[in-house]
Amino acid sequence: MEFSANKVDGANAVITATIAKEVVESNLDKVAKQAAKTMNVQGFRKGKVPVAVIKQRFADKLREDAESEALRKVLGEALKELNISNAELIGEPIISKFDKKEDGSIDLEILVACKPTIDLGDYKSLLPSVVEKEVDAKEIDARLEEIAKSSAPLEKLAKKRAVKDGDHAVIDFEGFVAGIAFEGGKAEKYPLHVGSGSFIPGFEEQVIGMKYEEQKDILVTFPESYQAKDLAGKEATFKVTLHEIQEKVVSELNDEFAQRMLPGEENVTIDTLREKIKEQFKAEAMNKYYREELKPAYLETLVEKLQFALPNSVVDQEINYALNNKVRTMSEDEIATLKENESKVEEIRNELKEDAVNSVKATFIIDALAKAENVQVSDQEVMQVLYYEAMQMGQNPQELVKQYQEAGYLPAIKMSMIEEKVISKLLDEKLGK
């Protein structure tokens, strides 16, 4: 079997071969004999089917198997000659030529993509300067006041007065449409935050001005988009009784308040709470600084400075992905024009190529950095992030994971987490953490 295996560059190789007719026929005999031992053919006992019968009845399938066997042998021997292991391969080798000749031989060409060899050099010297982000004391004070307000308990007003916007009014109410009470329209001692917009439009505004133990009919119209279809767009009357007005009693910002906010910790003072808030602000500021400024700048520098070959097939996939995204934003007329003029498609592909190359290059650089820094992200860590994301969005975590799995997003999420982890590690070291 004749073949030629050549590396085009550090990430691509081309294998050319001519598979002789005799090789295919020999393989055909082998697969036919093997099939004769296992196939069930009507009129023959299992294992006793003549090879000639097998060849006659399953000629096309057997020949296909015989040719595939020859192709696998070419690929295996060529990869050995190229010194490329299966672990180094990226994707499946592409058969770019499979030409059957009149003499029964087959001319073959296979394109192979493999992981590029990347010399990172002194990659740490390319890190941008990192500065410590300071936290404004006013931000800490504002957060403390916010915590105090949000955690403040409600207490009954000592002095009776009419309801004002922003009050917490304790009310009884019952709703009627056309004089008939409707389901879910009744409550007793309900704490309504007036001005929160939690009730039907127009309701809260009419509670303003009510006095203790006053009874009042409040007229409203349910929005057309109201979730209960039997009430949507209809007028309703709510019979409302005001029992009392409550207000939030905001705690003083002292050690006692800090101890309530940090239960379980010892020797807590207001300064302890201030320090905790400062650390939180600082972490948020540094994460944003890393994510929005330093990481993009560092990756851009690495992509520009490091030179290595990229697998052509991966670059083509990235271009195709970008092209598909672009086509989704096009009008029907624009898409029709593309279908009529293939050169336009090629123009767009060329426009997208630079970004695609840089994106693929960055991915391989991140992978190399992670290996150099011994940074890993486990599947369990990916699941934890997705579960947290689902909880934040109020979704079922298992359903979200299933959606991402089916869409093929998990590898990209994992790579994004590796990028975050390895570059943050390098920037922290640069900062001296």
C-alpha positions in Angstrom: 0.0 0.0 0.0 1.5 3.3 -1.1 1.1 6.4 1.0 2.8 9.7 1.6 2.4 11.6 5.0 3.5 15.2 5.3 3.2 17.8 8.1 2.0 21.1 6.6 2.8 22.9 9.8 2.7 22.2 13.6 -1.1 21.6 13.5 -2.0 20.2 10.1 -0.9 17.2 8.1 -1.8 15.7 4.7 -1.9 12.0 3.9 -2.1 10.9 0.3 -2.4 7.2 -0.7 -3.3 4.8 -3.5 -5.2 1.7 -2.3 -4.6 -1.1 -4.8 -7.5 -3.2 -6.0 -5.9 -6.3 -4.6 -5.9 -4.8 -1.0 -9.7 -4.1 -1.3 -10.4 -7.6 -2.7 -8.3 -9.2 0.1 -10.2 -7.2 2.7 -13.5 -8.1 1.0 -12.7 -11.8 1.4 -11.9 -11.3 5.1 -15.1 -9.4 6.0 -17.2 -11.8 3.9 -15.8 -14.8 5.7 -16.3 -13.1 9.1 -19.9 -12.2 8.2 -20.6 -15.8 7.0 -19.9 -17.0 10.6 -22.4 -14.6 12.3 -25.1 -13.6 9.8 -28.6 -15.1 9.7 -29.6 -15.9 6.1 -32.9 -17.6 5.4 -32.4 -21.2 4.1 -29.1 -21.6 5.8 -28.0 -22.6 9.3 -26.2 -19.9 11.3 -22.5 -20.1 10.7 -23.0 -22.3 7.6 -23.8 -19.6 5.0 -21.5 -19.9 1.9 -19.2 -16.9 1.5 -20.3 -16.6 -2.2 -23.9 -16.1 -1.0 -22.8 -13.5 1.5 -20.8 -11.6 -1.2 -23.7 -11.7 -3.6 -26.4 -10.6 -1.2 -24.5 -7.9 0.7 -22.0 -6.8 -2.0 -22.3 -3.1 -1.5 -22.1 -3.1 2.3 -19.2 -5.6 2.3 -17.2 -3.5 -0.2 -17.8 -0.4 1.8 -16.5 -2.2 4.9 -13.5 -3.5 3.0 -12.6 0.0 1.7 -13.1 1.4 5.2 -10.7 -1.2 6.6 -8.1 -0.2 4.0 -8.6 3.5 4.8 -8.1 2.8 8.6 -4.9 1.0 7.9 -3.5 3.9 5.8 -4.5 6.4 8.5 -3.0 4.3 11.3 0.4 3.8 9.5 0.5 7.4 8.4 -0.1 8.8 11.9 2.6 6.5 13.2 5.0 7.8 10.6 4.0 11.4 11.5 4.4 10.6 15.2 0.9 11.9 16.0 -0.9 10.0 18.7 -4.7 9.7 18.9 -4.7 12.0 21.9 -3.2 14.7 19.8 -5.8 14.6 17.1 -8.5 17.3 17.0 -11.8 16.1 15.6 -12.0 13.3 13.0 -9.6 13.3 10.1 -11.3 14.7 7.0 -11.3 12.6 3.8 -10.9 15.3 1.2 -10.5 12.9 -1.7 -11.8 9.4 -2.3 -11.4 8.7 -6.0 -12.2 5.2 -7.4 -10.2 4.4 -10.5 -11.2 2.2 -13.5 -8.5 -0.3 -12.5 -10.2 -0.8 -9.1 -7.7 1.2 -7.1 -8.6 4.2 -5.0 -6.8 7.5 -4.8 -7.1 9.0 -1.3 -6.3 12.2 0.5 -6.8 12.7 4.2 -6.5 16.0 6.1 -5.4 15.7 9.7 -5.7 18.3 12.4 -3.7 18.1 15.7 -3.1 20.1 18.8 -0.5 22.8 18.1 2.8 23.0 20.0 2.9 26.3 21.8 6.0 27.9 23.3 4.6 30.3 25.9 8.0 31.8 26.5 8.1 34.2 29.5 4.4 34.7 29.5 4.4 36.3 32.9 6.4 39.2 31.7 3.6 40.1 29.3 1.1 40.6 32.2 -0.3 44.1 32.4 0.4 46.3 35.5 -2.1 45.5 38.3 -3.1 48.1 40.9 -5.1 47.6 44.1 -8.6 49.1 43.9 -9.5 51.3 46.8 -13.0 51.5 48.4 -14.6 54.9 49.2 -15.7 55.1 52.8 -18.9 56.8 51.6 -19.8 53.6 49.7 -19.4 51.6 53.0 -21.6 54.0 54.9 -24.3 53.9 52.2 -24.2 50.1 52.3 -24.5 50.0 56.1 -27.5 52.3 56.0 -29.1 50.2 53.2 -28.6 47.0 55.4 -30.0 48.8 58.4 -33.1 49.9 56.5 -33.8 46.6 54.8 -33.4 44.6 58.0 -35.3 47.1 60.2 -38.4 45.6 61.9 -41.9 47.1 61.5 -43.5 48.6 64.5 -46.9 50.2 65.1 -47.0 54.0 65.0 -47.2 55.4 68.5 -49.3 58.3 67.2 -52.3 57.8 65.0 -52.4 59.6 61.6 -53.6 59.2 58.0 -51.8 56.9 55.6 -49.0 58.5 53.6 -47.0 57.2 50.6 -44.3 54.8 51.8 -46.2 53.7 54.9 -46.8 50.0 55.8 -50.6 49.8 56.2 -52.2 46.8 57.9 -55.5 46.2 56.1 -58.4 43.8 55.6 -59.8 43.7 52.0 -62.3 41.8 49.9 -62.8 42.2 46.2 -66.0 42.0 44.2 -66.8 42.0 40.4 -70.4 42.8 39.6 -71.2 42.4 43.2 -69.8 38.9 43.5 -66.7 38.1 45.6 -64.0 36.4 43.5 -61.5 33.7 44.6 -58.2 35.0 46.0 -59.5 38.5 46.5 -59.8 38.5 50.3 -57.2 38.9 53.1 -57.1 40.0 56.8 -54.4 42.0 58.5 -52.5 42.2 55.3 -49.3 44.4 55.5 -49.4 46.6 52.4 -46.3 48.7 51.6 -48.0 51.7 50.0 -46.1 52.9 46.9 -44.5 49.5 46.3 -46.7 48.8 43.2 -47.4 45.3 44.5 -51.2 45.7 44.1 -53.4 46.4 41.1 -52.7 49.9 39.6 -54.8 52.5 41.4 -55.3 50.5 44.6 -52.5 51.8 46.7 -53.0 55.4 45.8 -56.6 55.2 47.2 -55.4 53.8 50.5 -53.4 57.1 51.0 -55.4 59.3 53.4 -57.3 56.5 55.2 -57.5 56.7 59.0 -57.4 54.0 61.7 -60.4 51.7 61.5 -61.8 53.6 58.5 -63.7 51.5 55.9 -63.6 52.5 52.3 -64.6 51.1 48.9 -61.7 51.2 46.4 -62.6 51.0 42.7 -60.0 49.6 40.3 -59.8 48.0 36.8 -57.8 44.8 36.4 -55.2 45.1 33.6 -55.9 43.4 30.3 -52.7 41.4 30.8 -53.8 40.2 34.3 -52.8 36.5 34.8 -56.3 35.5 35.9 -58.2 35.6 32.6 -61.6 35.7 34.2 -60.6 39.0 35.9 -58.5 40.6 33.1 -59.9 44.0 32.0 -62.8 44.0 34.5 -63.8 46.6 37.0 -63.7 45.6 40.7 -64.7 47.0 44.1 -62.5 46.3 47.1 -64.0 46.8 50.6 -61.0 47.9 52.6 -60.5 48.4 56.4 -57.4 50.1 57.8 -56.3 48.7 61.2 -53.0 50.4 61.8 -50.0 52.0 60.2 -46.5 50.5 60.8 -43.1 52.0 60.2 -39.6 50.6 60.0 -37.5 51.4 63.1 -34.0 51.7 61.8 -31.3 50.5 64.2 -28.4 52.6 65.2 -25.2 51.6 63.5 -23.5 50.3 66.6 -21.8 47.1 67.9 -25.2 45.6 68.8 -26.4 46.0 65.2 -23.2 44.5 63.9 -23.6 41.5 66.2 -27.1 40.9 64.8 -25.8 41.0 61.2 -22.9 38.6 61.9 -24.4 36.0 64.2 -22.0 33.2 65.3 -18.9 35.3 65.1 -17.0 36.4 68.2 -16.0 39.9 69.4 -18.0 41.6 66.6 -18.0 45.4 66.5 -19.4 47.9 64.0 -15.8 48.1 62.7 -15.9 44.3 62.0 -19.0 44.8 59.9 -17.4 47.7 58.1 -14.3 45.6 57.3 -16.5 42.8 55.9 -18.4 45.2 53.6 -15.1 46.8 52.6 -13.7 43.3 51.6 -16.9 42.6 49.6 -16.7 45.9 47.8 -13.0 45.4 47.1 -13.6 41.9 45.7 -16.4 43.1 43.5 -14.2 46.0 42.2 -11.2 43.8 41.6 -13.3 41.1 39.8 -14.7 43.8 37.5 -11.3 45.3 36.9 -9.8 41.9 36.0 -12.7 40.9 33.9 -13.3 44.1 31.9 -9.8 45.6 31.7 -6.8 43.3 32.5 -7.9 39.9 31.1 -8.9 41.2 27.6 -5.7 43.2 27.5 -3.5 40.3 28.5 -5.2 37.9 26.0 -4.9 40.4 23.2 -1.1 40.7 24.0 -0.6 36.9 24.0 -2.5 36.5 20.8 -0.4 39.1 19.1 3.0 38.0 20.5 2.7 34.2 20.4 3.1 32.6 17.0 2.0 29.0 16.3 0.1 27.0 13.7 -3.6 26.5 14.1 -5.7 23.5 12.9 -7.4 24.6 9.7 -10.6 22.6 10.5 -11.1 24.4 13.8 -10.6 27.8 12.2 -13.2 26.8 9.5 -15.6 25.7 12.2 -15.3 29.1 14.0 -15.8 31.0 10.7 -18.9 28.9 10.0 -20.2 29.5 13.5 -19.7 33.3 13.0 -21.2 33.2 9.5 -24.4 31.4 10.8 -24.8 34.0 13.5 -24.5 36.8 10.9 -27.0 35.1 8.6 -29.5 35.0 11.4 -29.5 38.8 11.6 -30.0 39.2 7.8 -33.3 39.9 6.0 -34.8 37.5 3.6 -33.7 39.6 0.7 -30.1 39.6 1.9 -30.1 35.8 2.3 -31.6 35.4 -1.2 -28.8 37.5 -2.6 -26.2 35.3 -0.8 -27.8 32.2 -2.3 -27.5 33.6 -5.8 -24.0 34.8 -5.4 -21.5 32.4 -3.7 -18.7 34.9 -4.0 -20.6 37.1 -1.5 -20.5 34.3 1.0 -16.7 33.9 0.5 -16.3 37.7 1.0 -18.1 37.5 4.3 -16.0 34.5 5.3 -12.9 36.4 4.6 -14.2 39.3 6.7 -14.8 37.0 9.6 -11.5 35.1 9.3 -9.3 37.4 11.4 -11.6 37.3 14.4 -12.1 33.6 14.1 -8.3 33.0 14.0 -7.8 35.2 17.1 -10.6 33.4 18.9 -9.2 29.9 18.2 -5.7 31.1 19.0 -6.9 32.5 22.4 -8.5 29.2 23.2 -5.3 27.2 22.6 -3.3 29.8 24.6 -5.7 29.5 27.6 -5.3 25.7 27.4 -1.5 26.0 27.4 -1.5 28.5 30.3 -3.8 26.2 32.3 -1.3 23.3 31.8 1.7 25.5 32.7 0.0 26.8 35.8 -1.6 23.4 36.7 -5.1 24.9 36.8 -8.0 22.6 36.3 -11.8 22.9 36.5 -13.7 19.8 37.4 -17.1 18.8 36.0 -18.5 19.2 39.5 -17.3 22.8 39.6 -19.2 23.4 36.3 -22.3 21.8 37.7 -22.1 24.0 40.9 -21.9 27.2 38.7 -24.9 26.1 36.6 -26.9 25.1 39.7 -26.2 28.5 41.2 -27.2 30.3 37.9 -30.4 28.3 37.8 -31.3 29.3 41.4 -30.6 32.9 40.6 -33.0 32.8 37.6 -35.6 30.7 39.5 -35.2 27.8 37.1 -35.0 24.0 37.7 -31.2 23.3 37.9 -31.5 19.9 36.2 -33.5 21.3 33.3 -30.9 24.1 32.8 -28.0 21.6 32.8 -30.0 19.4 30.3 -30.6 22.4 28.0 -26.9 23.3 28.0 -25.9 19.7 27.4 -28.2 19.3 24.4 -27.0 22.7 23.0 -23.4 21.6 23.4 -22.5 24.6 25.6 -20.8 22.7 28.5 -17.2 22.6 27.0 -17.4 26.4 26.3 -18.6 27.1 29.9 -15.8 24.9 31.2 -13.2 26.7 29.1 -14.6 30.1 30.2 -14.1 29.0 33.8 -10.6 27.8 33.2 -9.8 31.2 31.5 -11.2 33.0 34.6 -9.3 30.9 37.0 -5.9 30.8 35.3 -5.7 34.5 34.4 -7.0 35.6 37.8 -4.3 33.4 39.4 -1.6 35.1 37.3 -2.9 38.6 38.0 -3.1 37.9 41.7 0.5 36.8 41.7 1.4 40.0 39.8 -0.3 42.0 42.5 1.5 40.1 45.2 -1.4 38.4 46.8 
